[in-house]
Amino acid sequence: MQFLKKNTVGQTTKARGDAGEDEALAYLQARGLRLLQRNYRTPGRGGGEIDLIMQSPDGTVVFVEVRQRSRTDHGGAAASIGYQKQRRIIFAAQHYLLRWRRLPPARFDVVTIEAAGPEWLQAAFDGA
C-alpha cells in the first residue's frame, strides 16, 4: 500500500502535481504547442523524468519541467530546479531522442504554477 502525503487543502501531493501539469499543458497548448508525451520516464532506477514533451509549430521539441509552489519564499518554483534535477531531465531527454531518426532542434523550458498563474520560461536551462 502506498501512502501519499496530503497537503493543507486535502489533496494528495500527486493529485496537486497532476493538476499543475494539467494547467501547464492547457497553457502551452493554447500557445500553439502540441503534446508528444506526458510523464516520460527512463527505465531503471536513478534515471530521469520529464513532465511534458511538447512540439512547437516550428518543429522544436520542448522538454518541459512543471513546478508548482504555493509560497514564493526560497525563490519560488523556478528556483527549485537545481543542477541535479537539470541533469536528470537532460538524461531523460537524450534517452527520448534516441528514437528519432533525425535529431530535431530541442530546448528545456519550465512552466511555473504560482498564485499569480502560470509563467513560461523558455530555454530555462542548457542541455550541454
Sequence and secondary structure as in RCSB ss.txt:
>XXXX:A:sequence
MQFLKKNTVGQTTKARGDAGEDEALAYLQARGLRLLQRNYRTPGRGGGEIDLIMQSPDGTVVFVEVRQRSRTDHG
GAAASIGYQKQRRIIFAAQHYLLRWRRLPPARFDVVTIEAAGPEWLQAAFDGA
>XXXX:A:secstr
     B TTS BHHHHHHHHHHHHHHHHHHTT EEEEEEEE SSTT  EEEEEEE TTS EEEEEEEE S  GGG
TTGGG  HHHHHHHHHHHHHHHTT SS   EEEEEEEEETTEEEEEEEEE   
